[in-house]
Amino acid sequence: MTKKTFLMIAGVVAAALVAVVPAAAQQKKTLAVVVKGLDNPFFTVLGDGCALWNKENPKSEYTCLYTGPASSADEAGEVQIVEDLINKGVAGIAISPSNAPAMANMLKAKKPKTPTSPLPIGRCARPTSAPTTTTWACSWPST
């Protein structure tokens, strides 16, 4: 093999790796936290926790997404965000619904599933015994 042929093959391999790396980065599974409204300072600790977890776990197969409607008054927007996340195929969602009946109706209608099981839908809340704590308890049903 000549030096020119070797360099050409190395260039093709390098170009292929550059094309594959962004595709691999897009393969991360999303765990979403959907709050009542991004304007509510009560939920900022969740957003900070998501950002910190992503920073401390860059090699994880998961990424944490903190989202919600811009306004806590946008109950329909929150339901739409969760429906959009389900349609995108996220790995799991923790929801703090502003309109629990509307959210429940959408979830019942969608019957979200992953390829092998129901989509884990969790809930997050601050422990009532410690209302000033920055610790949140999030739970998902066991599968």
SULZI-V372233 format. One record per backbone hydrogen bond with DSSP energy under -1.0 kcal/mol. NH is the residue of the N-H (numbers start at 1). CO is the residue of the C=O. Records with the same first field share a line. If there is no record, write none. Layout:
NH=CO ; CO
This chain:
6=2
7=3
8=4
9=5
10=6
11=7
12=8
13=9
14=10
15=11
16=12
17=13
18=14
19=15
20=16
21=17
24=20
25=21
26=22
27=24
28=25
29=61
31=63
32=92
33=65
34=94
35=67
38=69
40=37
43=40
44=41
46=43
47=43
48=44
49=45
50=46
51=47
52=48
53=49
54=50
55=51
56=52
57=53
60=57
63=29
65=31
67=33
74=71
75=73
78=74
79=75
80=76
81=77
82=78
83=79
84=80
85=81
86=82
87=83
88=84
89=86
90=85
91=30
92=30
93=120
94=32
95=122
96=34
103=99
104=100
105=101
106=102
107=103
108=104
109=105
110=106
111=107
114=117
119=112
122=93
123=139
125=137
130=127
133=130
137=125
139=123
